[in-house]
Amino acid sequence: MKSEMAAAGVSAAGVATISSFMESHKPQRGGNRDAGKAEFDAMLGTLTESDRSAFQKMMQNKHQKRGRGGEQK
């Protein structure tokens, strides 16, 4: 995923921030989804605007390829 983020235009600092967050916040069965989302949103808030935009665009494209982002045309 690190290489995908870098290819999408996320800076090295942004990749490090996102990666360390993901490593320390593994999904847990029965975990509080709202709390996890709030922590994720807070982490996104620490990124630069360009890193945040590049990461979100990468995730949207990734989900559309897997069929989660709506219908493919």
All heavy atoms as TSV, in Angstrom:
chain	resi	resn	atom	element	x	y	z
A	1	MET	N	N	0.826	-1.192	0.000
A	1	MET	CA	C	0.000	0.000	0.000
A	1	MET	C	C	0.869	1.254	0.000
A	1	MET	O	O	0.460	2.267	-0.539
A	1	MET	CB	C	-0.921	-0.024	1.209
A	1	MET	CG	C	-1.847	1.144	1.253
A	1	MET	SD	S	-3.423	0.623	1.874
A	1	MET	CE	C	-4.275	2.137	1.970
A	2	LYS	N	N	2.054	1.176	0.594
A	2	LYS	CA	C	2.944	2.333	0.617
A	2	LYS	C	C	3.301	2.770	-0.792
A	2	LYS	O	O	3.301	3.965	-1.094
A	2	LYS	CB	C	4.211	2.027	1.412
A	2	LYS	CG	C	3.986	1.886	2.888
A	2	LYS	CD	C	5.278	1.561	3.606
A	2	LYS	CE	C	5.034	1.330	5.089
A	2	LYS	NZ	N	6.270	1.023	5.794
A	3	SER	N	N	3.595	1.798	-1.651
A	3	SER	CA	C	3.951	2.147	-3.034
A	3	SER	C	C	2.757	2.727	-3.779
A	3	SER	O	O	2.923	3.630	-4.601
A	3	SER	CB	C	4.511	0.929	-3.772
A	3	SER	OG	O	3.559	-0.109	-3.808
A	4	GLU	N	N	1.551	2.243	-3.479
A	4	GLU	CA	C	0.347	2.798	-4.101
A	4	GLU	C	C	0.149	4.252	-3.691
A	4	GLU	O	O	-0.217	5.088	-4.518
A	4	GLU	CB	C	-0.890	1.999	-3.696
A	4	GLU	CG	C	-0.958	0.611	-4.273
A	4	GLU	CD	C	-2.185	-0.126	-3.770
A	4	GLU	OE1	O	-3.285	0.193	-4.236
A	4	GLU	OE2	O	-2.021	-1.001	-2.904
A	5	MET	N	N	0.376	4.538	-2.411
A	5	MET	CA	C	0.216	5.914	-1.935
A	5	MET	C	C	1.247	6.825	-2.588
A	5	MET	O	O	0.904	7.921	-3.040
A	5	MET	CB	C	0.343	5.976	-0.405
A	5	MET	CG	C	-0.836	5.398	0.320
A	5	MET	SD	S	-0.797	5.699	2.107
A	5	MET	CE	C	0.315	4.410	2.648
A	6	ALA	N	N	2.489	6.374	-2.659
A	6	ALA	CA	C	3.541	7.176	-3.280
A	6	ALA	C	C	3.225	7.416	-4.747
A	6	ALA	O	O	3.383	8.531	-5.257
A	6	ALA	CB	C	4.890	6.493	-3.119
A	7	ALA	N	N	2.746	6.385	-5.443
A	7	ALA	CA	C	2.402	6.519	-6.854
A	7	ALA	C	C	1.226	7.476	-7.057
A	7	ALA	O	O	1.135	8.142	-8.089
A	7	ALA	CB	C	2.070	5.150	-7.443
A	8	ALA	N	N	0.349	7.547	-6.063
A	8	ALA	CA	C	-0.813	8.435	-6.152
A	8	ALA	C	C	-0.452	9.884	-5.858
A	8	ALA	O	O	-1.280	10.777	-6.028
A	8	ALA	CB	C	-1.908	7.970	-5.196
A	9	GLY	N	N	0.779	10.118	-5.383
A	9	GLY	CA	C	1.209	11.485	-5.133
A	9	GLY	C	C	1.266	11.886	-3.673
A	9	GLY	O	O	1.432	13.060	-3.358
A	10	VAL	N	N	1.112	10.929	-2.771
A	10	VAL	CA	C	1.220	11.228	-1.344
A	10	VAL	C	C	2.712	11.369	-1.024
A	10	VAL	O	O	3.531	10.557	-1.447
A	10	VAL	CB	C	0.589	10.102	-0.485
A	10	VAL	CG1	C	0.732	10.400	0.997
A	10	VAL	CG2	C	-0.878	9.915	-0.851
A	11	SER	N	N	3.073	12.414	-0.282
A	11	SER	CA	C	4.476	12.651	0.057
A	11	SER	C	C	5.004	11.559	0.979
A	11	SER	O	O	4.229	10.816	1.592
A	11	SER	CB	C	4.635	14.008	0.750
A	11	SER	OG	O	4.083	13.951	2.062
A	12	ALA	N	N	6.318	11.468	1.099
A	12	ALA	CA	C	6.935	10.471	1.972
A	12	ALA	C	C	6.466	10.650	3.418
A	12	ALA	O	O	6.207	9.669	4.127
A	12	ALA	CB	C	8.453	10.566	1.892
A	13	ALA	N	N	6.334	11.891	3.865
A	13	ALA	CA	C	5.860	12.156	5.230
A	13	ALA	C	C	4.409	11.688	5.387
A	13	ALA	O	O	4.037	11.118	6.418
A	13	ALA	CB	C	5.978	13.637	5.553
A	14	GLY	N	N	3.599	11.922	4.368
A	14	GLY	CA	C	2.200	11.483	4.404
A	14	GLY	C	C	2.095	9.972	4.433
A	14	GLY	O	O	1.288	9.410	5.173
A	15	VAL	N	N	2.902	9.300	3.618
A	15	VAL	CA	C	2.917	7.835	3.594
A	15	VAL	C	C	3.304	7.300	4.969
A	15	VAL	O	O	2.679	6.376	5.490
A	15	VAL	CB	C	3.882	7.304	2.505
A	15	VAL	CG1	C	4.075	5.799	2.640
A	15	VAL	CG2	C	3.372	7.644	1.107
A	16	ALA	N	N	4.308	7.902	5.585
A	16	ALA	CA	C	4.749	7.463	6.915
A	16	ALA	C	C	3.643	7.660	7.947
A	16	ALA	O	O	3.391	6.767	8.778
A	16	ALA	CB	C	6.003	8.228	7.326
A	17	THR	N	N	2.969	8.798	7.914
A	17	THR	CA	C	1.887	9.079	8.861
A	17	THR	C	C	0.749	8.082	8.707
A	17	THR	O	O	0.270	7.499	9.681
A	17	THR	CB	C	1.347	10.508	8.657
A	17	THR	OG1	O	2.410	11.434	8.886
A	17	THR	CG2	C	0.190	10.817	9.588
A	18	ILE	N	N	0.312	7.872	7.477
A	18	ILE	CA	C	-0.804	6.966	7.212
A	18	ILE	C	C	-0.418	5.534	7.572
A	18	ILE	O	O	-1.184	4.820	8.218
A	18	ILE	CB	C	-1.247	7.066	5.735
A	18	ILE	CG1	C	-1.816	8.457	5.453
A	18	ILE	CG2	C	-2.284	5.994	5.414
A	18	ILE	CD1	C	-1.948	8.798	3.973
A	19	SER	N	N	0.776	5.115	7.182
A	19	SER	CA	C	1.219	3.751	7.457
A	19	SER	C	C	1.322	3.467	8.943
A	19	SER	O	O	0.881	2.409	9.416
A	19	SER	CB	C	2.574	3.492	6.801
A	19	SER	OG	O	2.466	3.588	5.409
A	20	SER	N	N	1.889	4.405	9.691
A	20	SER	CA	C	2.008	4.172	11.136
A	20	SER	C	C	0.637	4.155	11.799
A	20	SER	O	O	0.398	3.374	12.717
A	20	SER	CB	C	2.930	5.202	11.795
A	20	SER	OG	O	2.379	6.489	11.702
A	21	PHE	N	N	-0.293	4.974	11.310
A	21	PHE	CA	C	-1.661	4.949	11.841
A	21	PHE	C	C	-2.298	3.591	11.569
A	21	PHE	O	O	-2.892	2.986	12.465
A	21	PHE	CB	C	-2.518	6.064	11.218
A	21	PHE	CG	C	-3.939	6.027	11.689
A	21	PHE	CD1	C	-4.307	6.666	12.861
A	21	PHE	CD2	C	-4.911	5.340	10.976
A	21	PHE	CE1	C	-5.624	6.614	13.311
A	21	PHE	CE2	C	-6.214	5.282	11.415
A	21	PHE	CZ	C	-6.573	5.916	12.588
A	22	MET	N	N	-2.170	3.113	10.336
A	22	MET	CA	C	-2.783	1.829	9.966
A	22	MET	C	C	-2.199	0.684	10.799
A	22	MET	O	O	-2.924	-0.214	11.214
A	22	MET	CB	C	-2.564	1.535	8.478
A	22	MET	CG	C	-3.203	2.526	7.556
A	22	MET	SD	S	-4.974	2.415	7.582
A	22	MET	CE	C	-5.361	3.317	6.100
A	23	GLU	N	N	-0.894	0.724	11.030
A	23	GLU	CA	C	-0.251	-0.332	11.818
A	23	GLU	C	C	-0.733	-0.338	13.269
A	23	GLU	O	O	-0.900	-1.394	13.873
A	23	GLU	CB	C	1.271	-0.174	11.789
A	23	GLU	CG	C	1.891	-0.645	10.506
A	23	GLU	CD	C	1.686	-2.134	10.257
A	23	GLU	OE1	O	1.869	-2.935	11.194
A	23	GLU	OE2	O	1.319	-2.484	9.124
A	24	SER	N	N	-0.944	0.837	13.817
A	24	SER	CA	C	-1.327	0.912	15.226
A	24	SER	C	C	-2.835	0.844	15.451
A	24	SER	O	O	-3.292	0.768	16.583
A	24	SER	CB	C	-0.767	2.185	15.858
A	24	SER	OG	O	-1.336	3.327	15.254
A	25	HIS	N	N	-3.610	0.858	14.381
A	25	HIS	CA	C	-5.069	0.827	14.507
A	25	HIS	C	C	-5.661	-0.289	13.658
A	25	HIS	O	O	-6.471	-0.062	12.776
A	25	HIS	CB	C	-5.676	2.163	14.074
A	25	HIS	CG	C	-5.382	3.278	14.993
A	25	HIS	ND1	N	-4.198	3.963	14.966
A	25	HIS	CD2	C	-6.111	3.838	15.991
A	25	HIS	CE1	C	-4.216	4.901	15.896
A	25	HIS	NE2	N	-5.345	4.839	16.536
A	26	LYS	N	N	-5.250	-1.517	13.945
A	26	LYS	CA	C	-5.795	-2.666	13.232
A	26	LYS	C	C	-7.263	-2.843	13.611
A	26	LYS	O	O	-7.637	-2.637	14.774
A	26	LYS	CB	C	-5.029	-3.941	13.600
A	26	LYS	CG	C	-3.567	-3.908	13.246
A	26	LYS	CD	C	-3.364	-4.227	11.807
A	26	LYS	CE	C	-1.888	-4.306	11.493
A	26	LYS	NZ	N	-1.594	-4.369	10.113
A	27	PRO	N	N	-8.105	-3.214	12.638
A	27	PRO	CA	C	-9.527	-3.439	12.965
A	27	PRO	C	C	-9.683	-4.533	14.014
A	27	PRO	O	O	-8.970	-5.537	13.981
A	27	PRO	CB	C	-10.130	-3.899	11.632
A	27	PRO	CG	C	-9.174	-3.452	10.585
A	27	PRO	CD	C	-7.822	-3.419	11.235
A	28	GLN	N	N	-10.601	-4.303	14.929
A	28	GLN	CA	C	-10.840	-5.282	15.983
A	28	GLN	C	C	-12.298	-5.705	15.945
A	28	GLN	O	O	-13.184	-4.880	15.753
A	28	GLN	CB	C	-10.530	-4.691	17.361
A	28	GLN	CG	C	-9.073	-4.336	17.535
A	28	GLN	CD	C	-8.820	-3.707	18.884
A	28	GLN	OE1	O	-9.711	-3.576	19.710
A	28	GLN	NE2	N	-7.582	-3.312	19.115
A	29	ARG	N	N	-12.501	-6.978	16.118
A	29	ARG	CA	C	-13.855	-7.499	16.139
A	29	ARG	C	C	-14.607	-6.887	17.315
A	29	ARG	O	O	-14.110	-6.871	18.438
A	29	ARG	CB	C	-13.797	-9.008	16.301
A	29	ARG	CG	C	-15.008	-9.721	15.854
A	29	ARG	CD	C	-14.697	-11.199	15.802
A	29	ARG	NE	N	-14.628	-11.636	14.430
A	29	ARG	CZ	C	-15.633	-12.248	13.810
A	29	ARG	NH1	N	-16.732	-12.523	14.467
A	29	ARG	NH2	N	-15.535	-12.619	12.560
A	30	GLY	N	N	-15.778	-6.345	17.040
A	30	GLY	CA	C	-16.573	-5.740	18.091
A	30	GLY	C	C	-16.073	-4.373	18.520
A	30	GLY	O	O	-16.547	-3.807	19.495
A	31	GLY	N	N	-15.116	-3.816	17.781
A	31	GLY	CA	C	-14.585	-2.493	18.117
A	31	GLY	C	C	-15.590	-1.397	17.836
A	31	GLY	O	O	-16.556	-1.598	17.101
A	32	ASN	N	N	-15.362	-0.255	18.421
A	32	ASN	CA	C	-16.258	0.881	18.235
A	32	ASN	C	C	-15.939	1.564	16.907
A	32	ASN	O	O	-14.937	2.263	16.770
A	32	ASN	CB	C	-16.095	1.863	19.402
A	32	ASN	CG	C	-17.094	2.989	19.327
A	32	ASN	OD1	O	-17.597	3.343	18.267
A	32	ASN	ND2	N	-17.380	3.578	20.473
A	33	ARG	N	N	-16.799	1.352	15.915
A	33	ARG	CA	C	-16.573	1.870	14.565
A	33	ARG	C	C	-16.543	3.393	14.550
A	33	ARG	O	O	-15.733	3.997	13.849
A	33	ARG	CB	C	-17.652	1.334	13.625
A	33	ARG	CG	C	-17.433	1.693	12.182
A	33	ARG	CD	C	-18.482	0.998	11.311
A	33	ARG	NE	N	-18.326	1.352	9.938
A	33	ARG	CZ	C	-17.623	0.670	9.052
A	33	ARG	NH1	N	-17.001	-0.417	9.428
A	33	ARG	NH2	N	-17.555	1.062	7.798
A	34	ASP	N	N	-17.431	4.036	15.304
A	34	ASP	CA	C	-17.480	5.500	15.326
A	34	ASP	C	C	-16.192	6.087	15.899
A	34	ASP	O	O	-15.674	7.075	15.387
A	34	ASP	CB	C	-18.687	5.995	16.126
A	34	ASP	CG	C	-20.008	5.705	15.418
A	34	ASP	OD1	O	-19.993	5.571	14.174
A	34	ASP	OD2	O	-21.030	5.600	16.102
A	35	ALA	N	N	-15.676	5.474	16.945
A	35	ALA	CA	C	-14.425	5.953	17.544
A	35	ALA	C	C	-13.275	5.777	16.555
A	35	ALA	O	O	-12.433	6.663	16.402
A	35	ALA	CB	C	-14.129	5.219	18.845
A	36	GLY	N	N	-13.249	4.640	15.877
A	36	GLY	CA	C	-12.211	4.395	14.886
A	36	GLY	C	C	-12.273	5.389	13.747
A	36	GLY	O	O	-11.239	5.877	13.272
A	37	LYS	N	N	-13.477	5.707	13.298
A	37	LYS	CA	C	-13.637	6.676	12.219
A	37	LYS	C	C	-13.189	8.063	12.678
A	37	LYS	O	O	-12.534	8.783	11.922
A	37	LYS	CB	C	-15.082	6.731	11.734
A	37	LYS	CG	C	-15.287	7.755	10.620
A	37	LYS	CD	C	-16.546	7.546	9.859
A	37	LYS	CE	C	-16.808	8.556	8.781
A	37	LYS	NZ	N	-15.757	9.412	8.333
A	38	ALA	N	N	-13.504	8.424	13.902
A	38	ALA	CA	C	-13.084	9.724	14.429
A	38	ALA	C	C	-11.561	9.808	14.500
A	38	ALA	O	O	-10.975	10.842	14.147
A	38	ALA	CB	C	-13.700	9.954	15.812
A	39	GLU	N	N	-10.918	8.727	14.930
A	39	GLU	CA	C	-9.450	8.710	14.991
A	39	GLU	C	C	-8.851	8.798	13.588
A	39	GLU	O	O	-7.868	9.486	13.374
A	39	GLU	CB	C	-8.964	7.446	15.698
A	39	GLU	CG	C	-9.256	7.442	17.177
A	39	GLU	CD	C	-8.862	6.136	17.841
A	39	GLU	OE1	O	-8.376	5.218	17.147
A	39	GLU	OE2	O	-9.048	6.031	19.056
A	40	PHE	N	N	-9.455	8.097	12.626
A	40	PHE	CA	C	-8.977	8.134	11.245
A	40	PHE	C	C	-9.137	9.544	10.668
A	40	PHE	O	O	-8.211	10.074	10.041
A	40	PHE	CB	C	-9.751	7.115	10.395
A	40	PHE	CG	C	-9.276	7.040	8.975
A	40	PHE	CD1	C	-8.107	6.376	8.654
A	40	PHE	CD2	C	-10.009	7.620	7.951
A	40	PHE	CE1	C	-7.668	6.302	7.346
A	40	PHE	CE2	C	-9.573	7.550	6.639
A	40	PHE	CZ	C	-8.405	6.884	6.336
A	41	ASP	N	N	-10.285	10.153	10.906
A	41	ASP	CA	C	-10.519	11.522	10.426
A	41	ASP	C	C	-9.537	12.500	11.060
A	41	ASP	O	O	-9.051	13.421	10.398
A	41	ASP	CB	C	-11.958	11.959	10.695
A	41	ASP	CG	C	-12.963	11.233	9.811
A	41	ASP	OD1	O	-12.561	10.643	8.776
A	41	ASP	OD2	O	-14.160	11.244	10.154
A	42	ALA	N	N	-9.221	12.293	12.332
A	42	ALA	CA	C	-8.242	13.154	13.011
A	42	ALA	C	C	-6.867	12.988	12.384
A	42	ALA	O	O	-6.143	13.968	12.181
A	42	ALA	CB	C	-8.202	12.832	14.507
A	43	MET	N	N	-6.503	11.746	12.040
A	43	MET	CA	C	-5.219	11.505	11.383
A	43	MET	C	C	-5.194	12.188	10.024
A	43	MET	O	O	-4.203	12.823	9.654
A	43	MET	CB	C	-4.983	9.992	11.227
A	43	MET	CG	C	-3.665	9.608	10.554
A	43	MET	SD	S	-3.677	9.573	8.745
A	43	MET	CE	C	-4.893	8.345	8.380
A	44	LEU	N	N	-6.280	12.086	9.264
A	44	LEU	CA	C	-6.342	12.757	7.961
A	44	LEU	C	C	-6.167	14.266	8.118
A	44	LEU	O	O	-5.571	14.911	7.268
A	44	LEU	CB	C	-7.668	12.462	7.257
A	44	LEU	CG	C	-7.853	11.072	6.671
A	44	LEU	CD1	C	-9.231	10.943	6.039
A	44	LEU	CD2	C	-6.773	10.731	5.667
A	45	GLY	N	N	-6.675	14.804	9.219
A	45	GLY	CA	C	-6.547	16.230	9.483
A	45	GLY	C	C	-5.116	16.681	9.708
A	45	GLY	O	O	-4.813	17.866	9.581
A	46	THR	N	N	-4.222	15.746	10.035
A	46	THR	CA	C	-2.817	16.112	10.248
A	46	THR	C	C	-2.033	16.150	8.941
A	46	THR	O	O	-0.913	16.646	8.918
A	46	THR	CB	C	-2.114	15.132	11.217
A	46	THR	OG1	O	-2.007	13.850	10.595
A	46	THR	CG2	C	-2.863	15.024	12.539
A	47	LEU	N	N	-2.613	15.615	7.871
A	47	LEU	CA	C	-1.928	15.593	6.576
A	47	LEU	C	C	-2.055	16.944	5.875
A	47	LEU	O	O	-2.983	17.704	6.144
A	47	LEU	CB	C	-2.541	14.510	5.674
A	47	LEU	CG	C	-2.488	13.074	6.167
A	47	LEU	CD1	C	-3.260	12.168	5.215
A	47	LEU	CD2	C	-1.056	12.600	6.300
A	48	THR	N	N	-1.152	17.183	4.948
A	48	THR	CA	C	-1.295	18.385	4.118
A	48	THR	C	C	-2.501	18.178	3.210
A	48	THR	O	O	-2.931	17.051	2.968
A	48	THR	CB	C	-0.046	18.623	3.251
A	48	THR	OG1	O	0.077	17.538	2.327
A	48	THR	CG2	C	1.213	18.770	4.085
A	49	GLU	N	N	-3.030	19.270	2.695
A	49	GLU	CA	C	-4.195	19.193	1.817
A	49	GLU	C	C	-3.907	18.313	0.592
A	49	GLU	O	O	-4.736	17.498	0.192
A	49	GLU	CB	C	-4.623	20.594	1.376
A	49	GLU	CG	C	-5.852	20.612	0.489
A	49	GLU	CD	C	-7.106	20.042	1.140
A	49	GLU	OE1	O	-7.309	20.266	2.341
A	49	GLU	OE2	O	-7.884	19.377	0.422
A	50	SER	N	N	-2.722	18.459	0.015
A	50	SER	CA	C	-2.406	17.671	-1.180
A	50	SER	C	C	-2.272	16.188	-0.852
A	50	SER	O	O	-2.715	15.338	-1.633
A	50	SER	CB	C	-1.146	18.197	-1.867
A	50	SER	OG	O	-0.036	18.108	-1.003
A	51	ASP	N	N	-1.679	15.854	0.301
A	51	ASP	CA	C	-1.568	14.448	0.703
A	51	ASP	C	C	-2.946	13.861	0.974
A	51	ASP	O	O	-3.254	12.741	0.556
A	51	ASP	CB	C	-0.693	14.294	1.954
A	51	ASP	CG	C	0.788	14.376	1.652
A	51	ASP	OD1	O	1.167	14.369	0.463
A	51	ASP	OD2	O	1.571	14.464	2.615
A	52	ARG	N	N	-3.774	14.598	1.672
A	52	ARG	CA	C	-5.124	14.125	1.995
A	52	ARG	C	C	-5.917	13.880	0.709
A	52	ARG	O	O	-6.551	12.843	0.531
A	52	ARG	CB	C	-5.836	15.147	2.896
A	52	ARG	CG	C	-7.203	14.711	3.351
A	52	ARG	CD	C	-7.816	15.614	4.425
A	52	ARG	NE	N	-7.590	17.028	4.255
A	52	ARG	CZ	C	-6.744	17.761	4.973
A	52	ARG	NH1	N	-6.038	17.211	5.933
A	52	ARG	NH2	N	-6.603	19.046	4.746
A	53	SER	N	N	-5.837	14.822	-0.209
A	53	SER	CA	C	-6.554	14.695	-1.476
A	53	SER	C	C	-6.056	13.504	-2.279
A	53	SER	O	O	-6.857	12.720	-2.811
A	53	SER	CB	C	-6.390	15.990	-2.273
A	53	SER	OG	O	-6.992	15.874	-3.532
A	54	ALA	N	N	-4.737	13.331	-2.372
A	54	ALA	CA	C	-4.164	12.214	-3.128
A	54	ALA	C	C	-4.549	10.877	-2.500
A	54	ALA	O	O	-4.902	9.927	-3.203
A	54	ALA	CB	C	-2.646	12.352	-3.199
A	55	PHE	N	N	-4.510	10.793	-1.164
A	55	PHE	CA	C	-4.869	9.559	-0.473
A	55	PHE	C	C	-6.341	9.226	-0.691
A	55	PHE	O	O	-6.690	8.084	-1.007
A	55	PHE	CB	C	-4.567	9.682	1.026
A	55	PHE	CG	C	-4.987	8.471	1.819
A	55	PHE	CD1	C	-4.289	7.280	1.704
A	55	PHE	CD2	C	-6.067	8.527	2.676
A	55	PHE	CE1	C	-4.668	6.159	2.434
A	55	PHE	CE2	C	-6.452	7.410	3.403
A	55	PHE	CZ	C	-5.755	6.230	3.282
A	56	GLN	N	N	-7.215	10.216	-0.550
A	56	GLN	CA	C	-8.639	9.964	-0.711
A	56	GLN	C	C	-8.968	9.562	-2.155
A	56	GLN	O	O	-9.784	8.665	-2.375
A	56	GLN	CB	C	-9.440	11.188	-0.274
A	56	GLN	CG	C	-9.391	11.366	1.236
A	56	GLN	CD	C	-10.034	12.650	1.721
A	56	GLN	OE1	O	-10.023	13.653	1.028
A	56	GLN	NE2	N	-10.586	12.606	2.914
A	57	LYS	N	N	-8.308	10.191	-3.111
A	57	LYS	CA	C	-8.536	9.831	-4.511
A	57	LYS	C	C	-8.064	8.401	-4.774
A	57	LYS	O	O	-8.745	7.628	-5.454
A	57	LYS	CB	C	-7.806	10.812	-5.426
A	57	LYS	CG	C	-8.109	10.604	-6.879
A	57	LYS	CD	C	-7.515	11.703	-7.719
A	57	LYS	CE	C	-7.927	11.522	-9.172
A	57	LYS	NZ	N	-7.470	12.612	-10.014
A	58	MET	N	N	-6.907	8.032	-4.220
A	58	MET	CA	C	-6.397	6.674	-4.376
A	58	MET	C	C	-7.384	5.665	-3.798
A	58	MET	O	O	-7.676	4.644	-4.422
A	58	MET	CB	C	-5.045	6.532	-3.677
A	58	MET	CG	C	-4.441	5.143	-3.798
A	58	MET	SD	S	-3.264	4.735	-2.509
A	58	MET	CE	C	-4.329	4.413	-1.124
A	59	MET	N	N	-7.925	5.944	-2.617
A	59	MET	CA	C	-8.862	5.025	-1.985
A	59	MET	C	C	-10.162	4.911	-2.779
A	59	MET	O	O	-10.727	3.823	-2.901
A	59	MET	CB	C	-9.151	5.454	-0.544
A	59	MET	CG	C	-7.948	5.322	0.379
A	59	MET	SD	S	-7.205	3.676	0.418
A	59	MET	CE	C	-8.454	2.765	1.281
A	60	GLN	N	N	-10.632	6.024	-3.337
A	60	GLN	CA	C	-11.845	5.974	-4.154
A	60	GLN	C	C	-11.620	5.108	-5.382
A	60	GLN	O	O	-12.455	4.281	-5.731
A	60	GLN	CB	C	-12.263	7.380	-4.583
A	60	GLN	CG	C	-12.882	8.186	-3.477
A	60	GLN	CD	C	-13.147	9.627	-3.903
A	60	GLN	OE1	O	-12.602	10.108	-4.892
A	60	GLN	NE2	N	-13.978	10.309	-3.143
A	61	ASN	N	N	-10.484	5.306	-6.043
A	61	ASN	CA	C	-10.176	4.511	-7.231
A	61	ASN	C	C	-10.026	3.037	-6.890
A	61	ASN	O	O	-10.473	2.176	-7.636
A	61	ASN	CB	C	-8.901	5.024	-7.910
A	61	ASN	CG	C	-9.103	6.369	-8.557
A	61	ASN	OD1	O	-10.219	6.758	-8.868
A	61	ASN	ND2	N	-8.020	7.100	-8.742
A	62	LYS	N	N	-9.415	2.757	-5.765
A	62	LYS	CA	C	-9.205	1.383	-5.326
A	62	LYS	C	C	-10.545	0.701	-5.071
A	62	LYS	O	O	-10.754	-0.431	-5.467
A	62	LYS	CB	C	-8.355	1.394	-4.055
A	62	LYS	CG	C	-7.837	0.062	-3.645
A	62	LYS	CD	C	-6.887	0.221	-2.470
A	62	LYS	CE	C	-6.146	-1.051	-2.218
A	62	LYS	NZ	N	-5.109	-0.896	-1.229
A	63	HIS	N	N	-11.467	1.384	-4.434
A	63	HIS	CA	C	-12.762	0.796	-4.116
A	63	HIS	C	C	-13.618	0.637	-5.362
A	63	HIS	O	O	-14.368	-0.314	-5.469
A	63	HIS	CB	C	-13.488	1.629	-3.067
A	63	HIS	CG	C	-12.908	1.455	-1.703
A	63	HIS	ND1	N	-13.603	1.687	-0.559
A	63	HIS	CD2	C	-11.676	1.052	-1.299
A	63	HIS	CE1	C	-12.845	1.431	0.494
A	63	HIS	NE2	N	-11.665	1.049	0.058
A	64	GLN	N	N	-13.509	1.548	-6.316
A	64	GLN	CA	C	-14.288	1.425	-7.544
A	64	GLN	C	C	-13.833	0.207	-8.342
A	64	GLN	O	O	-14.642	-0.490	-8.926
A	64	GLN	CB	C	-14.169	2.687	-8.392
A	64	GLN	CG	C	-14.968	3.832	-7.822
A	64	GLN	CD	C	-14.788	5.120	-8.590
A	64	GLN	OE1	O	-13.924	5.233	-9.453
A	64	GLN	NE2	N	-15.590	6.104	-8.274
A	65	LYS	N	N	-12.545	-0.062	-8.356
A	65	LYS	CA	C	-12.031	-1.226	-9.075
A	65	LYS	C	C	-12.548	-2.522	-8.474
A	65	LYS	O	O	-12.730	-3.506	-9.162
A	65	LYS	CB	C	-10.501	-1.228	-9.070
A	65	LYS	CG	C	-9.905	-0.157	-9.948
A	65	LYS	CD	C	-8.393	-0.176	-9.873
A	65	LYS	CE	C	-7.825	1.010	-10.626
A	65	LYS	NZ	N	-6.377	1.128	-10.453
A	66	ARG	N	N	-12.775	-2.516	-7.175
A	66	ARG	CA	C	-13.271	-3.723	-6.495
A	66	ARG	C	C	-14.802	-3.780	-6.471
A	66	ARG	O	O	-15.376	-4.683	-5.902
A	66	ARG	CB	C	-12.755	-3.758	-5.054
A	66	ARG	CG	C	-11.267	-3.965	-4.983
A	66	ARG	CD	C	-10.839	-4.115	-3.559
A	66	ARG	NE	N	-9.410	-4.331	-3.473
A	66	ARG	CZ	C	-8.737	-4.278	-2.363
A	66	ARG	NH1	N	-9.340	-4.015	-1.232
A	66	ARG	NH2	N	-7.432	-4.479	-2.361
A	67	GLY	N	N	-15.456	-2.780	-7.017
A	67	GLY	CA	C	-16.909	-2.798	-7.071
A	67	GLY	C	C	-17.597	-2.235	-5.863
A	67	GLY	O	O	-18.794	-2.387	-5.699
A	68	ARG	N	N	-16.872	-1.573	-4.979
A	68	ARG	CA	C	-17.503	-1.020	-3.770
A	68	ARG	C	C	-17.973	0.411	-3.976
A	68	ARG	O	O	-18.765	0.906	-3.202
A	68	ARG	CB	C	-16.510	-1.016	-2.606
A	68	ARG	CG	C	-16.104	-2.375	-2.162
A	68	ARG	CD	C	-15.210	-2.264	-0.974
A	68	ARG	NE	N	-14.620	-3.543	-0.661
A	68	ARG	CZ	C	-13.699	-3.724	0.247
A	68	ARG	NH1	N	-13.234	-2.709	0.925
A	68	ARG	NH2	N	-13.203	-4.905	0.476
A	69	GLY	N	N	-17.488	1.075	-4.979
A	69	GLY	CA	C	-17.786	2.499	-5.154
A	69	GLY	C	C	-18.973	2.763	-6.045
A	69	GLY	O	O	-19.109	3.846	-6.589
A	70	GLY	N	N	-19.830	1.803	-6.233
A	70	GLY	CA	C	-20.967	2.000	-7.123
A	70	GLY	C	C	-20.772	1.164	-8.375
A	70	GLY	O	O	-19.869	0.344	-8.477
A	71	GLU	N	N	-21.633	1.391	-9.336
A	71	GLU	CA	C	-21.563	0.599	-10.558
A	71	GLU	C	C	-20.419	1.030	-11.451
A	71	GLU	O	O	-20.191	2.209	-11.624
A	71	GLU	CB	C	-22.882	0.735	-11.329
A	71	GLU	CG	C	-24.024	0.003	-10.681
A	71	GLU	CD	C	-25.259	0.029	-11.558
A	71	GLU	OE1	O	-25.118	-0.030	-12.786
A	71	GLU	OE2	O	-26.351	0.115	-10.997
A	72	GLN	N	N	-19.738	0.060	-12.019
A	72	GLN	CA	C	-18.700	0.335	-13.003
A	72	GLN	C	C	-19.360	0.522	-14.354
A	72	GLN	O	O	-20.315	-0.162	-14.682
A	72	GLN	CB	C	-17.722	-0.843	-13.080
A	72	GLN	CG	C	-16.815	-0.976	-11.904
A	72	GLN	CD	C	-15.594	-0.108	-12.077
A	72	GLN	OE1	O	-15.547	1.002	-11.587
A	72	GLN	NE2	N	-14.618	-0.594	-12.763
A	73	LYS	N	N	-18.866	1.458	-15.128
A	73	LYS	CA	C	-19.437	1.676	-16.463
A	73	LYS	C	C	-18.429	1.322	-17.511
A	73	LYS	O	O	-17.279	1.334	-17.324
A	73	LYS	CB	C	-19.859	3.119	-16.637
A	73	LYS	CG	C	-21.017	3.446	-15.727
A	73	LYS	CD	C	-21.548	4.808	-15.996
A	73	LYS	CE	C	-22.717	5.049	-15.059
A	73	LYS	NZ	N	-23.346	6.292	-15.249
